[in-house]
Amino acid sequence: MAGEKVLVIDDSVEILRNMKELVLGPNGYSFVGARDGQEGLRKAVAENPDLIVMDFQMPKMTGLEVLDALQERQSDIPVILMTFHGSEEIAVQAFRLGVKDYIIKPFEVEVMLAAIDRALTERRLRAERERLTKKVLQINKQLEHRITELNVLYTVGQSVTSLLNLEELLNRIVEAAVFVTGAEEGALLLVDKDTGELYLRAARNLGEKLARGFRLKVEHSIAGQVVKTGKPILQSTQDEEMLKVKTGYLVKSLVNVPLKAKGKVIGVLAVDNKVSSKPFTGNDVYLLSALADYAAIAIENARLYKDTGDKADQLDTLLQIAQSTTSQLDLEAVLQMIVDSAVTKLGAGVATLYLYDPTRDEFPAPVTAGQIDHPEEMIAPTKDSVVYRMLRQEGLYLAHDVQHDEVMARGFTQREKIKSSAGFSLRVRGEPVGAMFINYRRPHRFTEGEKNIFTLFAQSAAIAIQNAQLYQKVSERLETASAMAWAGTAASLWAHEVQQNTFTICTDVATLRSRIPDSGIQEILDRIETTASALAEVVPSLPSRDVEEAVTLARVLKDVRKKRDKELQERNVRLQSNLETLPRVWANRQWLVEAFDGLTKNALRAMPGGGDLSFTGKVVGNKVLIDVIDSGKGFPEQLRNQLYKGRVVGPGRGGMGIGLLLVKTILNRYGGDIGLPYSDERGNVFPVQLPLVR
């Protein structure tokens, strides 16, 4: 071990010099020398070296005499004995007196170094053991002290977290803070959410006069620094100096620690000494910080306990809303019920709900409740509107001050003088079904309880909408299926009648041929017979619906154009399309020709005086959307819901709707669909969708 002190006792100057310069010095040992036994004994007692290396024969005292003297003094210094004339008797005597090693002069440097290292090993181990023992005792003492502190803190923490009465809780916290730190005074300050100031909620030993109306500005106080930084402050003064807590309130030492809830500082726990000059320590900061953590949790628990009673009525209201909306299956009624509930049950001034069409990625005009001053401005939203942003919004978007909110400060909120607004998407299993806004015409700060209610309200509203949509779809499919069942029965009868009548026609034509030889009449009979034969072949010529394939839409429309070319020209109808730009769909080509032909015939009936017909498509997701647009007069609003059900649709469009029913059935068979027609600036639109090739 570097720096160990070695006392060398020898009457030889050369031995002393060699030990210092060749053995001890180069190897980091500290050298002390003596020329005789008496001097050596005196230096051994005075210097207390780590090792003694001495000669056997020396003036004034021999090596053995020095050993005897050291033993009398109960010295534990290890000794190496050197001699020119070694003997077994001397060695035995030396070892009996505690010599660690016995070296014959002259000696090699390496031999002496090895002997020194061996002699010091035991002393080194003993010194290390003593050092470790002392350290362990010190640590144990610290642990005992810390355990005592933690037991006190744990006991205080348990009593604090077991209280739910807020007033009693806050006073107990301050009492605990004064107790664990040994302070003279204590206070608990909370942040006022409206003003941002700190106000006194509980105190210990402050005095009623000081405690009454106690408030601190964050910008000009020590406690305010704790709020802003979120870090504790430990301060003390010397002599007659004082620390200013606030005007008229001076102390000699203090500790302020933050109370944090959900990462935010909600207050300050403070203790101080006003009379005593005793400073607080870092351990006091630790203890007070631990207690502050307990206190913050307990305060939040107490607040939640208090809020639970306040929110019980709101949750009961929410349950009523959920029960009423989910028990209704008519879609329009459900949508209106949802916005009405937002106004009547949640206290909104105006509520708006936008139902989303994921197939066409658009919204119709919104459903509203509450007083709207400019209803004429309520139109379908554009792609850059806040409605589309809310559709993509995860969770709630809350605007406490709408007029200064970059998202909500739009045309509607400005026109309707909205002050605060909550926007959110309506989702079921992650898929959006709509977007909704709950608006207030007075300033409104949304509480945590309201946020939870809005979230649950959005979930129940989305489920109610999806249930109503599913019911509507099932009802439509059921009506279509019923109509098709009727149409199928009728078609079987018609097919039988066609076969019977065409057979009769051909028989009658043969009879007429034999009776009327006129060549002009014979030509008429030829045309009749040809037409009858063609009619007889119509029913069995339709393809099987079970064959599915990749179909090119442009080829389908080409077949329809070829089939209807003469009528298109005669009626002066211009047919346009972009289907050649679209990928293939999964269906049956011949049946798809029948469906597109049915839509073409429907358009021709709507445009007796000519016009334009277009098939315009685009790809959205895994579907192809096709708008079949004609420039006809369209369907009257009161008759639109009669389509696809095989019912009489009234004058002006003609027929019983069997053709469009067949079109819908064909499209449904292959995973496609056709929606109810609507009118826009392009004309009368039938929206069609088909699945892309798998």
C-alpha positions in Angstrom: 0.0 0.0 0.0 1.6 3.3 -1.1 3.0 5.5 1.6 3.3 2.9 4.4 5.9 3.9 7.0 8.8 1.5 7.6 11.3 2.1 10.5 14.7 0.6 9.8 17.0 0.2 12.8 20.7 -0.7 12.1 24.0 0.7 13.1 25.3 0.3 9.5 25.0 3.6 7.5 25.3 1.6 4.3 22.3 -0.7 5.3 20.2 2.4 6.1 21.1 4.0 2.8 20.4 0.9 0.7 17.1 0.3 2.5 16.0 3.9 1.7 17.3 4.3 -1.8 17.1 0.7 -3.2 14.2 -1.0 -1.3 11.8 1.4 0.2 11.9 4.7 -1.7 11.5 3.2 -5.3 8.5 1.1 -4.1 6.5 3.9 -2.5 7.3 3.2 1.1 8.0 6.0 3.6 11.5 5.6 5.3 12.4 6.3 9.0 15.9 5.4 10.2 17.6 4.7 13.6 21.3 3.9 14.4 20.8 2.0 17.7 18.3 0.0 19.6 17.3 2.8 22.1 16.8 5.3 19.3 14.8 2.7 17.4 12.6 2.0 20.4 11.9 5.6 20.9 11.0 6.2 17.3 8.8 3.1 17.2 6.8 4.5 20.1 6.7 8.1 18.7 6.2 7.4 15.0 4.0 4.3 15.2 5.3 2.9 11.9 3.6 0.2 9.9 6.6 -2.0 9.9 10.0 -2.3 11.7 13.1 -3.8 10.0 16.0 -4.1 12.5 19.3 -5.7 13.0 19.9 -8.4 15.6 23.1 -7.0 17.0 23.0 -3.2 17.7 24.5 -0.8 20.2 22.7 0.1 23.4 19.9 -2.5 22.8 19.9 -5.7 20.8 17.1 -6.6 18.4 15.6 -9.1 20.9 15.7 -6.5 23.7 13.8 -4.1 21.5 11.2 -6.8 20.8 10.8 -7.4 24.5 10.3 -3.7 25.1 7.7 -3.5 22.4 5.8 -6.5 23.8 5.7 -4.9 27.2 4.0 -1.9 25.5 1.5 -4.3 23.8 2.7 -3.0 20.4 1.3 -4.9 17.4 3.8 -3.4 14.9 5.1 -6.3 12.7 9.0 -6.8 12.8 11.5 -8.2 10.4 14.8 -9.3 12.0 18.2 -9.0 10.1 21.5 -10.7 11.2 24.9 -11.7 9.7 25.1 -14.8 11.9 21.9 -16.7 11.9 21.3 -19.7 14.0 18.4 -21.9 14.7 18.3 -20.9 18.3 18.1 -17.2 17.5 15.4 -17.8 14.9 13.2 -19.7 17.3 13.6 -17.1 20.0 12.8 -14.3 17.5 9.7 -16.0 16.2 8.6 -16.6 19.8 8.7 -12.9 20.4 6.5 -12.2 17.3 9.0 -11.6 14.5 7.3 -11.9 11.1 10.3 -12.8 9.1 14.1 -13.5 9.6 16.6 -12.3 6.9 20.3 -13.2 6.7 22.6 -10.4 5.6 23.6 -9.6 2.9 20.2 -9.9 1.1 18.8 -9.3 -2.3 16.4 -6.3 -2.9 13.7 -8.7 -4.2 14.0 -10.9 -1.1 13.6 -7.9 1.3 10.6 -6.6 -0.7 8.9 -9.9 -0.6 9.5 -10.1 3.2 8.1 -6.6 3.7 5.0 -7.4 1.6 4.4 -10.6 3.6 4.9 -8.8 7.0 2.5 -6.0 6.0 -0.3 -8.2 4.6 -1.8 -9.1 8.0 -1.6 -5.5 9.2 -3.2 -4.3 5.9 -6.1 -6.8 6.3 -6.6 -5.8 9.9 -6.7 -2.1 9.0 -9.1 -2.8 6.2 -11.3 -4.8 8.5 -11.3 -2.1 11.0 -12.2 0.5 8.4 -15.1 -1.6 7.0 -16.4 -2.3 10.5 -16.3 1.4 11.3 -18.1 2.2 8.0 -20.7 -0.5 8.6 -21.4 0.8 12.1 -21.8 4.3 10.7 -24.1 3.2 7.9 -26.2 1.2 10.4 -26.5 4.2 12.6 -27.7 6.3 9.5 -30.1 3.5 8.5 -31.6 3.4 12.0 -32.1 7.1 11.9 -33.6 7.0 8.4 -35.9 4.1 9.4 -37.1 6.1 12.3 -37.9 9.0 10.0 -39.6 6.8 7.4 -41.7 5.2 10.1 -42.9 8.6 11.2 -43.5 9.7 7.6 -45.3 6.4 6.8 -47.6 6.9 9.9 -48.3 10.4 8.9 -48.9 9.4 5.3 -51.4 6.8 6.3 -53.3 9.2 8.4 -53.3 11.8 5.6 -54.5 9.4 2.9 -57.2 8.0 5.1 -59.0 11.4 5.3 -61.6 12.6 2.8 -62.9 15.6 4.6 -61.0 18.4 2.8 -60.8 20.8 5.7 -59.7 18.2 8.2 -57.2 16.8 5.7 -55.5 20.1 5.0 -55.0 20.9 8.6 -53.6 17.4 9.3 -51.1 17.9 6.4 -49.8 21.2 8.0 -49.6 19.6 11.4 -47.6 16.7 10.0 -45.2 19.1 8.1 -44.5 21.0 11.3 -44.0 17.8 13.3 -41.5 16.0 10.9 -39.3 19.1 10.4 -39.5 20.5 13.9 -40.6 23.9 12.5 -42.3 26.7 14.4 -44.9 27.5 11.8 -46.5 25.8 8.8 -48.8 26.7 6.0 -50.5 25.1 3.0 -51.1 27.3 0.0 -53.1 26.4 -3.1 -53.1 27.9 -6.6 -56.3 29.8 -7.4 -57.2 28.6 -11.0 -58.9 31.9 -11.9 -56.3 34.4 -10.6 -53.2 32.3 -10.5 -52.4 33.6 -7.0 -51.6 31.5 -3.9 -54.2 31.6 -1.1 -53.9 30.1 2.4 -56.0 27.0 2.9 -54.5 25.7 6.2 -52.0 26.9 8.8 -50.3 26.0 12.0 -49.2 28.6 14.6 -49.6 31.5 12.1 -52.1 33.4 14.2 -55.7 34.3 13.1 -54.9 37.9 12.1 -52.2 36.9 9.7 -54.1 33.9 8.3 -57.2 35.9 7.5 -57.1 36.9 3.8 -53.6 35.6 3.3 -52.7 35.7 -0.4 -49.5 35.7 -2.4 -48.7 36.8 -5.9 -46.7 34.2 -7.8 -44.4 36.9 -9.4 -43.2 38.5 -6.1 -42.8 35.7 -3.5 -40.6 32.8 -2.5 -43.6 30.4 -2.7 -44.4 31.8 -6.1 -40.9 30.8 -7.3 -41.7 27.2 -6.2 -44.9 27.3 -8.3 -43.1 28.5 -11.4 -40.1 26.3 -11.2 -41.7 23.2 -9.6 -38.6 22.9 -7.3 -38.2 23.2 -3.5 -36.5 26.2 -1.9 -34.4 26.1 1.3 -33.2 29.4 2.8 -31.8 30.6 6.1 -30.2 33.9 7.4 -27.4 34.9 9.7 -27.5 37.1 12.8 -30.3 39.8 12.6 -31.2 39.3 8.9 -34.7 38.1 8.0 -36.4 36.5 5.1 -39.6 38.2 3.6 -42.5 35.8 3.1 -44.8 38.7 2.4 -45.2 42.2 3.7 -45.2 42.2 7.5 -44.3 38.5 7.6 -40.5 37.9 8.2 -38.8 34.7 9.2 -35.2 33.4 9.9 -35.3 30.2 7.9 -37.8 28.4 5.7 -38.5 25.4 3.4 -41.1 25.6 0.6 -41.9 22.5 -1.5 -44.3 22.1 -4.4 -47.5 20.0 -4.3 -47.8 18.3 -7.6 -50.8 16.5 -9.1 -50.5 14.9 -12.6 -47.3 16.8 -13.3 -48.7 20.2 -12.4 -48.0 22.3 -9.3 -51.3 22.8 -7.4 -49.9 24.4 -4.3 -47.0 24.9 -1.9 -46.3 23.3 1.5 -44.2 25.6 3.7 -42.6 25.6 7.1 -40.5 28.2 8.8 -38.7 29.3 12.0 -39.6 32.8 13.0 -37.8 33.0 16.4 -35.2 30.2 16.3 -32.1 30.6 14.3 -31.9 26.9 13.6 -31.6 26.3 9.9 -33.4 23.6 8.0 -31.4 20.8 6.3 -31.5 19.0 3.0 -33.1 16.1 4.9 -35.9 18.4 6.0 -36.5 19.1 2.3 -36.6 15.4 1.6 -39.1 14.7 4.4 -41.3 17.6 3.5 -41.2 16.7 -0.2 -42.3 13.2 0.7 -45.1 14.5 2.8 -46.0 16.9 0.0 -46.4 13.9 -2.4 -48.7 12.3 0.1 -50.6 15.5 0.5 -51.1 16.1 -3.2 -52.5 12.7 -3.7 -54.7 13.0 -0.7 -56.0 16.5 -1.9 -56.9 15.1 -5.3 -58.6 12.1 -3.7 -60.6 14.4 -1.4 -61.5 16.6 -4.4 -62.6 13.6 -6.4 -64.7 12.4 -3.4 -66.3 15.8 -3.3 -66.8 15.9 -7.1 -68.4 12.5 -7.1 -71.5 13.8 -5.4 -71.7 16.7 -7.9 -71.3 14.5 -10.9 -73.8 11.8 -9.9 -76.7 13.7 -11.4 -74.7 14.3 -14.6 -73.9 10.6 -14.9 -77.5 9.7 -14.3 -78.4 12.2 -17.1 -75.8 10.6 -19.3 -77.3 7.1 -18.6 -80.8 8.5 -19.6 -79.4 9.9 -22.8 -77.6 6.6 -23.7 -80.7 4.5 -22.9 -83.0 6.8 -25.0 -80.7 7.1 -28.0 -79.8 3.4 -28.2 -83.4 2.3 -27.8 -84.4 4.2 -31.0 -83.7 2.7 -34.4 -85.0 5.3 -36.9 -81.8 7.1 -38.1 -83.3 10.6 -38.4 -84.9 10.3 -35.0 -81.7 9.1 -33.4 -79.7 12.0 -34.9 -82.2 14.6 -33.7 -82.4 13.0 -30.3 -78.6 13.2 -29.9 -78.4 16.9 -30.6 -81.5 17.6 -28.5 -79.9 15.8 -25.5 -76.8 17.9 -25.8 -78.9 21.0 -25.4 -81.4 19.9 -22.8 -79.2 17.6 -20.7 -75.7 19.0 -21.2 -76.6 22.6 -21.2 -75.3 23.5 -24.6 -76.6 26.6 -26.4 -76.2 25.0 -29.9 -75.4 21.4 -30.9 -74.5 20.3 -34.4 -74.0 16.8 -35.7 -72.5 15.9 -39.0 -73.2 12.3 -40.3 -70.2 10.9 -42.2 -70.5 8.9 -45.5 -67.2 7.0 -45.6 -67.8 5.6 -49.0 -67.9 9.1 -50.6 -65.9 10.8 -47.9 -68.4 13.6 -47.4 -71.0 15.0 -45.1 -74.6 16.0 -45.8 -76.0 19.1 -44.1 -75.8 18.9 -40.3 -78.5 18.0 -37.8 -78.9 20.8 -35.2 -80.5 21.7 -32.0 -80.8 25.0 -30.1 -81.3 28.5 -31.3 -79.5 29.1 -34.6 -79.7 32.7 -35.8 -78.5 32.0 -39.4 -79.9 28.6 -40.4 -79.5 29.4 -44.1 -75.7 29.2 -43.6 -75.9 25.6 -42.4 -74.5 23.8 -45.4 -72.5 20.6 -46.1 -68.9 21.2 -45.0 -65.9 21.5 -47.4 -62.8 19.4 -47.1 -60.8 22.2 -45.4 -63.5 22.8 -42.8 -63.1 22.2 -39.0 -65.7 19.4 -39.4 -63.1 17.2 -41.3 -60.5 18.1 -38.8 -62.7 16.9 -35.9 -63.4 13.7 -37.9 -59.7 12.9 -37.7 -59.4 14.2 -34.1 -58.4 11.6 -31.5 -60.3 12.5 -28.3 -61.8 15.9 -27.4 -60.9 19.3 -28.8 -61.8 21.9 -26.2 -61.9 25.6 -27.0 -62.5 27.6 -23.8 -62.2 30.9 -25.8 -63.4 30.2 -29.3 -62.8 33.7 -30.7 -59.0 33.3 -30.0 -58.8 29.6 -30.9 -57.1 29.0 -34.3 -59.2 25.9 -35.0 -62.6 26.9 -33.8 -62.6 30.6 -34.8 -64.5 30.0 -38.0 -67.6 31.3 -39.8 -70.2 29.4 -37.8 -68.9 30.3 -34.3 -68.5 33.9 -35.3 -71.9 34.2 -36.9 -73.6 32.5 -33.9 -71.5 34.3 -31.3 -70.2 31.1 -29.8 -67.9 31.7 -26.7 -66.8 28.1 -25.9 -67.0 24.9 -27.9 -66.2 21.1 -27.5 -65.6 19.2 -30.7 -65.1 15.5 -31.2 -65.5 12.6 -33.6 -68.1 9.9 -33.2 -66.3 6.5 -33.5 -67.2 2.8 -33.2 -64.2 0.5 -32.9 -62.0 3.2 -34.3 -64.1 3.9 -37.4 -65.7 7.4 -37.7 -69.4 7.7 -38.1 -69.6 11.5 -37.7 -68.4 14.6 -36.0 -70.2 16.7 -33.3 -69.9 20.1 -31.7 -71.3 21.2 -28.4 -71.3 25.0 -28.3 -71.9 27.6 -25.5 -72.8 31.2 -26.0 -71.4 32.1 -22.6 -67.7 31.6 -21.5 -67.3 28.1 -20.3 -64.4 26.3 -18.7 -64.6 22.6 -19.2 -64.0 20.5 -16.1 -62.5 17.1 -15.9 -66.0 15.7 -15.1 -67.4 17.3 -18.2 -64.6 15.9 -20.3 -65.4 12.4 -19.1 -69.1 13.0 -19.8 -68.4 14.2 -23.3 -66.3 11.1 -24.0 -69.0 8.8 -22.8 -71.7 10.8 -24.6 -69.7 10.5 -27.9 -69.4 6.7 -27.4 -73.1 6.2 -26.8 -74.1 8.5 -29.6 -71.8 6.7 -32.1 -73.2 3.3 -31.1 -76.8 4.6 -31.4 -76.0 6.0 -34.9 -74.4 2.7 -36.0 -77.3 0.7 -34.7 -79.8 2.9 -36.6 -77.7 2.7 -39.8 -77.5 -1.0 -39.5 -81.2 -1.3 -38.9 -81.8 1.0 -41.9 -79.6 -1.2 -44.1 -81.2 -4.4 -42.9 -84.7 -2.9 -43.5 -83.7 -1.8 -47.0 -82.3 -5.2 -47.8 -85.4 -6.9 -46.4 -87.7 -4.8 -48.5 -85.5 -5.4 -51.6 -85.4 -9.1 -50.9 -89.2 -9.1 -50.5 -89.6 -7.2 -53.7 -87.2 -9.5 -55.5 -89.1 -12.6 -54.2 -92.3 -11.1 -55.7 -90.5 -10.2 -58.8 -88.9 -13.6 -59.1 -92.4 -15.3 -58.8 -93.8 -12.8 -61.4 -90.8 -13.4 -63.7 -91.4 -17.2 -63.6 -95.0 -16.6 -64.6 -94.0 -14.1 -67.3 -91.4 -16.5 -68.7 -94.1 -19.3 -68.9 -96.5 -16.8 -70.6 -93.7 -15.7 -73.0 -93.0 -19.3 -74.0 -96.7 -20.1 -74.4 -97.6 -16.9 -76.3 -94.6 -17.0 -78.6 -95.4 -20.7 -79.4 -99.0 -19.6 -80.2 -97.8 -16.7 -82.3 -95.5 -18.9 -84.4 -98.4 -21.4 -84.9 -100.7 -18.7 -86.0 -98.1 -17.2 -88.3 -97.8 -20.6 -90.0 -101.6 -20.8 -90.5 -101.7 -17.3 -91.9 -98.8 -18.2 -94.3 -100.9 -21.0 -95.8 -104.0 -18.8 -96.1 -102.5 -15.5 -97.4 -100.1 -15.9 -100.3 -99.7 -12.1 -100.7 -95.9 -11.3 -100.7 -96.3 -8.1 -98.7 -98.2 -9.9 -96.0 -95.6 -12.7 -96.0 -92.8 -10.1 -95.2 -94.9 -8.9 -92.2 -95.3 -12.4 -91.0 -91.6 -13.0 -91.3 -90.9 -10.0 -89.0 -93.5 -11.3 -86.5 -92.1 -14.8 -86.4 -88.5 -13.4 -86.0 -89.6 -11.2 -83.1 -91.5 -14.0 -81.4 -88.5 -16.4 -81.7 -86.3 -13.7 -80.2 -88.7 -13.2 -77.2 -88.7 -17.0 -76.6 -84.9 -17.0 -76.3 -84.7 -14.0 -73.8 -85.4 -15.9 -70.6 -82.9 -18.8 -71.0 -80.2 -16.6 -72.4 -79.4 -14.8 -69.2 -76.0 -15.9 -67.7 -75.5 -17.7 -64.4 -75.0 -15.3 -61.4 -72.6 -17.7 -59.7 -69.7 -16.9 -62.1 -67.5 -14.1 -60.7 -64.6 -12.6 -62.6 -62.4 -9.5 -63.1 -64.4 -7.1 -65.2 -63.2 -4.2 -67.3 -65.8 -1.4 -66.9 -65.0 0.3 -70.2 -65.9 -3.0 -72.0 -69.2 -3.3 -70.1 -70.2 0.2 -71.2 -69.1 -0.5 -74.7 -71.5 -3.5 -74.8 -74.3 -1.2 -73.4 -73.5 1.5 -76.0 -73.6 -1.1 -78.8 -76.9 -2.4 -77.5 -78.5 1.1 -77.1 -76.7 3.0 -79.9 -79.8 3.3 -82.1 -81.9 4.7 -79.2 -79.2 7.1 -78.1 -79.0 8.5 -81.6 -82.7 8.7 -82.1 -83.3 10.5 -78.8 -80.2 12.7 -79.2 -78.6 11.6 -76.0 -74.9 12.1 -75.7 -73.1 9.3 -73.7 -69.8 10.2 -72.0 -67.5 8.2 -69.7 -64.1 8.0 -67.9 -64.4 4.3 -67.1 -61.5 3.4 -69.3 -59.2 5.1 -66.7 -60.5 2.8 -63.9 -59.1 -0.5 -62.7 -61.1 -3.7 -63.0 -63.8 -4.7 -60.6 -65.0 -8.1 -59.2 -68.4 -9.1 -60.6 -70.0 -10.9 -63.6 -69.5 -9.1 -66.9 -72.8 -10.2 -68.5 -74.9 -9.3 -65.4 -73.0 -6.0 -65.1 -74.0 -5.3 -68.7 -77.6 -5.9 -67.6 -77.2 -3.5 -64.6 -75.6 -0.7 -66.7 -78.1 -1.2 -69.4 -80.9 -0.8 -66.9 -79.4 2.5 -65.7 -79.1 3.6 -69.3 -82.8 2.7 -70.1 -83.8 4.6 -66.9 -81.9 7.7 -68.1 -83.4 7.5 -71.6 -86.9 7.5 -70.1 -86.0 10.6 -68.1 -84.7 12.5 -71.2 -87.4 12.2 -73.9 -86.2 15.4 -75.6 -82.5 14.5 -75.5 -79.7 15.4 -73.1 -76.5 14.1 -71.6 -75.7 10.8 -69.9 -72.3 10.2 -68.2 -70.7 7.4 -66.3 -68.0 9.1 -64.1 -65.9 7.0 -61.7 -63.1 7.2 -59.2 -61.3 4.8 -56.8 -61.9 5.3 -53.1 -60.2 2.7 -50.8 -61.0 -0.8 -52.1 -64.0 0.3 -54.1 -64.8 2.0 -57.4 -67.5 4.8 -57.1 -69.4 5.6 -60.2 -71.8 8.5 -60.6 -74.4 7.8 -63.3 -75.6 11.3 -64.2 -78.4 12.3 -66.6 -79.8 15.7 -67.4 -83.4 14.6 -66.9 -85.8 16.1 -64.4 -85.0 13.6 -61.6 -87.3 11.8 -59.1 -89.7 13.8 -57.0 -88.6 13.8 -53.3 -91.7 12.1 -52.1 -91.1 9.1 -54.5 -87.3 8.6 -53.9 -87.8 6.2 -51.0 -90.1 4.0 -53.3 -87.1 3.1 -55.5 -85.5 -0.4 -55.4 -88.7 -1.8 -53.8 -90.7 -2.8 -56.9 -93.4 -0.3 -56.1 -95.1 2.1 -58.5 -93.0 5.3 -58.6 -95.7 7.5 -60.1 -96.0 9.4 -63.4 -93.1 11.1 -65.1 -90.6 8.2 -64.8 -93.0 5.4 -65.7 -93.0 1.7 -64.8 -93.1 -0.1 -61.5 -89.4 0.2 -60.5 -88.6 -3.4 -61.4 -85.7 -2.3 -63.6 -84.0 -0.4 -60.9 -84.7 -3.2 -58.4 -83.0 -5.6 -60.7 -80.0 -3.2 -61.0 -79.7 -3.0 -57.2 -80.0 -6.8 -56.8 -77.2 -7.4 -59.4 -74.9 -4.9 -57.7 -75.6 -6.3 -54.2 -74.9 -9.9 -55.5 -71.3 -8.9 -56.2 -70.6 -6.8 -53.1 -71.7 -3.5 -54.7 -74.6 -1.2 -54.2 -76.6 1.7 -55.6 -77.8 4.6 -53.5 -80.8 6.8 -53.7 -80.6 9.4 -56.5 -79.9 13.0 -55.7 -79.6 16.2 -57.7 -76.6 18.6 -57.8 -75.1 21.0 -60.3 -74.2 18.1 -62.6 -77.8 16.8 -62.9 -79.7 13.8 -61.6 -77.1 11.4 -60.0 -77.4 7.6 -59.2 -74.4 6.7 -57.0 -73.0 3.2 -57.7 -70.2 1.4 -56.0 -68.4 -1.9 -56.9 -65.5 -3.8 -55.3 -62.1 -3.7 -56.9 -60.5 -7.0 -58.1 -59.3 -8.9 -55.0 
